[in-house]
Amino acid sequence: MTLSDVPAAVRKKTVGTAGEWRAAGITPSQFRSLTRAGDLVRVRHGVYATRSAVESAAADPRQRHALRVAAARAAVGRQAIASHQSAAVLHGIDLLRDPGGDAVWLTRPPG
């Protein structure tokens, strides 16, 4: 099974929670097959990205950070936005110190 075997709406999604992938039309057995084949890659607990999204982010530090931000937003809620160091990285603003690691800064509305 590959992503080409699933509905077109699902192929457009690049990062989502396991629940979002299922809501987009991937059955539990398809989900297992896609993760085993490496077509869906776990980027954080409960959040998966397409292989192409992970591969395209591998060579570019800004893209890698963007993928981590997207995964964090999927995990905590889509209303969260990149802020602080994450926003600077995404906008190509030089920082005094490299934030390094997998840290992501998000701001979300109260409640």
PyRosetta script that sets phi, psi and omega in degrees:
from pyrosetta import init, pose_from_sequence

init()
pose = pose_from_sequence("MTLSDVPAAVRKKTVGTAGEWRAAGITPSQFRSLTRAGDLVRVRHGVYATRSAVESAAADPRQRHALRVAAARAAVGRQAIASHQSAAVLHGIDLLRDPGGDAVWLTRPPG")
pose.set_psi(1, 136.2)
pose.set_omega(1, 174.9)
pose.set_phi(2, -129.1)
pose.set_psi(2, 171.0)
pose.set_omega(2, 178.5)
pose.set_phi(3, -61.4)
pose.set_psi(3, -24.9)
pose.set_omega(3, 178.9)
pose.set_phi(4, -68.3)
pose.set_psi(4, -15.4)
pose.set_omega(4, 179.4)
pose.set_phi(5, -86.7)
pose.set_psi(5, -4.2)
pose.set_omega(5, -177.2)
pose.set_phi(6, -108.6)
pose.set_psi(6, 167.3)
pose.set_omega(6, -176.7)
pose.set_phi(7, -56.0)
pose.set_psi(7, 149.9)
pose.set_omega(7, -177.7)
pose.set_phi(8, -58.4)
pose.set_psi(8, -36.9)
pose.set_omega(8, -179.4)
pose.set_phi(9, -60.8)
pose.set_psi(9, -33.1)
pose.set_omega(9, -179.6)
pose.set_phi(10, -74.1)
pose.set_psi(10, -38.6)
pose.set_omega(10, -178.3)
pose.set_phi(11, -63.7)
pose.set_psi(11, -26.7)
pose.set_omega(11, -179.8)
pose.set_phi(12, -73.2)
pose.set_psi(12, -29.4)
pose.set_omega(12, -178.5)
pose.set_phi(13, -71.0)
pose.set_psi(13, 135.6)
pose.set_omega(13, 179.7)
pose.set_phi(14, -108.7)
pose.set_psi(14, -32.3)
pose.set_omega(14, 180.0)
pose.set_phi(15, -138.0)
pose.set_psi(15, 134.3)
pose.set_omega(15, 176.6)
pose.set_phi(16, -168.5)
pose.set_psi(16, 162.4)
pose.set_omega(16, 175.3)
pose.set_phi(17, -72.3)
pose.set_psi(17, 163.9)
pose.set_omega(17, 177.5)
pose.set_phi(18, -56.9)
pose.set_psi(18, -39.9)
pose.set_omega(18, 178.5)
pose.set_phi(19, -64.2)
pose.set_psi(19, -38.9)
pose.set_omega(19, 178.0)
pose.set_phi(20, -66.9)
pose.set_psi(20, -38.4)
pose.set_omega(20, 177.1)
pose.set_phi(21, -63.1)
pose.set_psi(21, -42.3)
pose.set_omega(21, 178.8)
pose.set_phi(22, -65.6)
pose.set_psi(22, -42.4)
pose.set_omega(22, 179.2)
pose.set_phi(23, -63.5)
pose.set_psi(23, -26.4)
pose.set_omega(23, 179.6)
pose.set_phi(24, -81.5)
pose.set_psi(24, -4.4)
pose.set_omega(24, 174.2)
pose.set_phi(25, 119.7)
pose.set_psi(25, 0.6)
pose.set_omega(25, 178.3)
pose.set_phi(26, -86.0)
pose.set_psi(26, 125.3)
pose.set_omega(26, 177.9)
pose.set_phi(27, -75.1)
pose.set_psi(27, 161.2)
pose.set_omega(27, 178.2)
pose.set_phi(28, -56.3)
pose.set_psi(28, -38.7)
pose.set_omega(28, 179.6)
pose.set_phi(29, -70.2)
pose.set_psi(29, -38.0)
pose.set_omega(29, 175.6)
pose.set_phi(30, -63.7)
pose.set_psi(30, -42.2)
pose.set_omega(30, 179.8)
pose.set_phi(31, -59.2)
pose.set_psi(31, -46.3)
pose.set_omega(31, 178.1)
pose.set_phi(32, -61.9)
pose.set_psi(32, -43.4)
pose.set_omega(32, 179.7)
pose.set_phi(33, -63.4)
pose.set_psi(33, -42.9)
pose.set_omega(33, -179.2)
pose.set_phi(34, -66.2)
pose.set_psi(34, -38.8)
pose.set_omega(34, 178.9)
pose.set_phi(35, -71.5)
pose.set_psi(35, -39.7)
pose.set_omega(35, 177.5)
pose.set_phi(36, -62.2)
pose.set_psi(36, -39.2)
pose.set_omega(36, -178.3)
pose.set_phi(37, -77.9)
pose.set_psi(37, -11.8)
pose.set_omega(37, -179.4)
pose.set_phi(38, 86.0)
pose.set_psi(38, 8.4)
pose.set_omega(38, 177.7)
pose.set_phi(39, -76.6)
pose.set_psi(39, -26.7)
pose.set_omega(39, 169.6)
pose.set_phi(40, -117.3)
pose.set_psi(40, 130.4)
pose.set_omega(40, -174.4)
pose.set_phi(41, -120.1)
pose.set_psi(41, 130.0)
pose.set_omega(41, 177.9)
pose.set_phi(42, -70.4)
pose.set_psi(42, 122.8)
pose.set_omega(42, 179.1)
pose.set_phi(43, -107.7)
pose.set_psi(43, -17.2)
pose.set_omega(43, 169.9)
pose.set_phi(44, -167.0)
pose.set_psi(44, 170.7)
pose.set_omega(44, -175.1)
pose.set_phi(45, -53.2)
pose.set_psi(45, 118.5)
pose.set_omega(45, 176.6)
pose.set_phi(46, 77.6)
pose.set_psi(46, 3.4)
pose.set_omega(46, -178.1)
pose.set_phi(47, -123.1)
pose.set_psi(47, 131.6)
pose.set_omega(47, -176.2)
pose.set_phi(48, -128.3)
pose.set_psi(48, 146.7)
pose.set_omega(48, 177.2)
pose.set_phi(49, -123.6)
pose.set_psi(49, 157.9)
pose.set_omega(49, 175.5)
pose.set_phi(50, -69.2)
pose.set_psi(50, 152.7)
pose.set_omega(50, 177.9)
pose.set_phi(51, -56.0)
pose.set_psi(51, -41.6)
pose.set_omega(51, -178.4)
pose.set_phi(52, -63.9)
pose.set_psi(52, -36.6)
pose.set_omega(52, 178.0)
pose.set_phi(53, -65.7)
pose.set_psi(53, -41.5)
pose.set_omega(53, -179.9)
pose.set_phi(54, -68.5)
pose.set_psi(54, -43.2)
pose.set_omega(54, -179.1)
pose.set_phi(55, -65.9)
pose.set_psi(55, -39.8)
pose.set_omega(55, -179.1)
pose.set_phi(56, -70.0)
pose.set_psi(56, -26.6)
pose.set_omega(56, 179.6)
pose.set_phi(57, -82.7)
pose.set_psi(57, -16.6)
pose.set_omega(57, -172.9)
pose.set_phi(58, -61.3)
pose.set_psi(58, -36.9)
pose.set_omega(58, -173.0)
pose.set_phi(59, -89.9)
pose.set_psi(59, -12.5)
pose.set_omega(59, -173.7)
pose.set_phi(60, -123.2)
pose.set_psi(60, 117.3)
pose.set_omega(60, -178.6)
pose.set_phi(61, -57.2)
pose.set_psi(61, -37.0)
pose.set_omega(61, 177.8)
pose.set_phi(62, -65.7)
pose.set_psi(62, -41.5)
pose.set_omega(62, 179.1)
pose.set_phi(63, -67.1)
pose.set_psi(63, -38.2)
pose.set_omega(63, 176.5)
pose.set_phi(64, -60.9)
pose.set_psi(64, -43.5)
pose.set_omega(64, 179.4)
pose.set_phi(65, -66.3)
pose.set_psi(65, -39.6)
pose.set_omega(65, 177.6)
pose.set_phi(66, -59.9)
pose.set_psi(66, -39.1)
pose.set_omega(66, 177.7)
pose.set_phi(67, -65.6)
pose.set_psi(67, -42.1)
pose.set_omega(67, 177.7)
pose.set_phi(68, -64.2)
pose.set_psi(68, -39.7)
pose.set_omega(68, 177.6)
pose.set_phi(69, -63.0)
pose.set_psi(69, -45.8)
pose.set_omega(69, 179.5)
pose.set_phi(70, -60.9)
pose.set_psi(70, -40.5)
pose.set_omega(70, 179.2)
pose.set_phi(71, -66.4)
pose.set_psi(71, -42.0)
pose.set_omega(71, 179.0)
pose.set_phi(72, -64.9)
pose.set_psi(72, -41.1)
pose.set_omega(72, 178.0)
pose.set_phi(73, -62.6)
pose.set_psi(73, -39.5)
pose.set_omega(73, 178.3)
pose.set_phi(74, -63.0)
pose.set_psi(74, -37.3)
pose.set_omega(74, -177.0)
pose.set_phi(75, -74.6)
pose.set_psi(75, -38.0)
pose.set_omega(75, -173.7)
pose.set_phi(76, -102.0)
pose.set_psi(76, -14.8)
pose.set_omega(76, 179.9)
pose.set_phi(77, 132.0)
pose.set_psi(77, 136.3)
pose.set_omega(77, -174.9)
pose.set_phi(78, -69.2)
pose.set_psi(78, -10.9)
pose.set_omega(78, 178.6)
pose.set_phi(79, -81.1)
pose.set_psi(79, -11.4)
pose.set_omega(79, 177.0)
pose.set_phi(80, -70.2)
pose.set_psi(80, 146.6)
pose.set_omega(80, 178.1)
pose.set_phi(81, -127.1)
pose.set_psi(81, 154.6)
pose.set_omega(81, 176.1)
pose.set_phi(82, -64.8)
pose.set_psi(82, 137.4)
pose.set_omega(82, 178.7)
pose.set_phi(83, -143.4)
pose.set_psi(83, 174.0)
pose.set_omega(83, 176.1)
pose.set_phi(84, 52.2)
pose.set_psi(84, -127.9)
pose.set_omega(84, -176.4)
pose.set_phi(85, -61.7)
pose.set_psi(85, -37.8)
pose.set_omega(85, -179.8)
pose.set_phi(86, -62.3)
pose.set_psi(86, -43.4)
pose.set_omega(86, 178.7)
pose.set_phi(87, -62.9)
pose.set_psi(87, -41.4)
pose.set_omega(87, 179.1)
pose.set_phi(88, -61.6)
pose.set_psi(88, -45.9)
pose.set_omega(88, 179.5)
pose.set_phi(89, -60.4)
pose.set_psi(89, -47.0)
pose.set_omega(89, -177.7)
pose.set_phi(90, -63.8)
pose.set_psi(90, -30.8)
pose.set_omega(90, 179.6)
pose.set_phi(91, -91.2)
pose.set_psi(91, 2.6)
pose.set_omega(91, 177.5)
pose.set_phi(92, 74.6)
pose.set_psi(92, 23.4)
pose.set_omega(92, 179.6)
pose.set_phi(93, -86.2)
pose.set_psi(93, 128.4)
pose.set_omega(93, 178.8)
pose.set_phi(94, -67.0)
pose.set_psi(94, 138.1)
pose.set_omega(94, 177.6)
pose.set_phi(95, -107.4)
pose.set_psi(95, 153.9)
pose.set_omega(95, 176.8)
pose.set_phi(96, -64.7)
pose.set_psi(96, -39.0)
pose.set_omega(96, 177.8)
pose.set_phi(97, -127.9)
pose.set_psi(97, 138.6)
pose.set_omega(97, 175.9)
pose.set_phi(98, -67.5)
pose.set_psi(98, 125.0)
pose.set_omega(98, -179.8)
pose.set_phi(99, -62.8)
pose.set_psi(99, -27.2)
pose.set_omega(99, 176.0)
pose.set_phi(100, 55.1)
pose.set_psi(100, 175.2)
pose.set_omega(100, 177.0)
pose.set_phi(101, 58.9)
pose.set_psi(101, -158.8)
pose.set_omega(101, -177.8)
pose.set_phi(102, -103.2)
pose.set_psi(102, 13.3)
pose.set_omega(102, -177.5)
pose.set_phi(103, -63.8)
pose.set_psi(103, 140.3)
pose.set_omega(103, 178.2)
pose.set_phi(104, -133.9)
pose.set_psi(104, 137.2)
pose.set_omega(104, 178.2)
pose.set_phi(105, -109.7)
pose.set_psi(105, 123.8)
pose.set_omega(105, 179.6)
pose.set_phi(106, -128.9)
pose.set_psi(106, 152.0)
pose.set_omega(106, 170.8)
pose.set_phi(107, -124.6)
pose.set_psi(107, 136.6)
pose.set_omega(107, 177.8)
pose.set_phi(108, -133.9)
pose.set_psi(108, 158.0)
pose.set_omega(108, -177.8)
pose.set_phi(109, -64.0)
pose.set_psi(109, 153.8)
pose.set_omega(109, 178.3)
pose.set_phi(110, -57.0)
pose.set_psi(110, 150.2)
pose.set_omega(110, 176.9)
pose.set_phi(111, 88.8)
pose.dump_pdb("model.pdb")
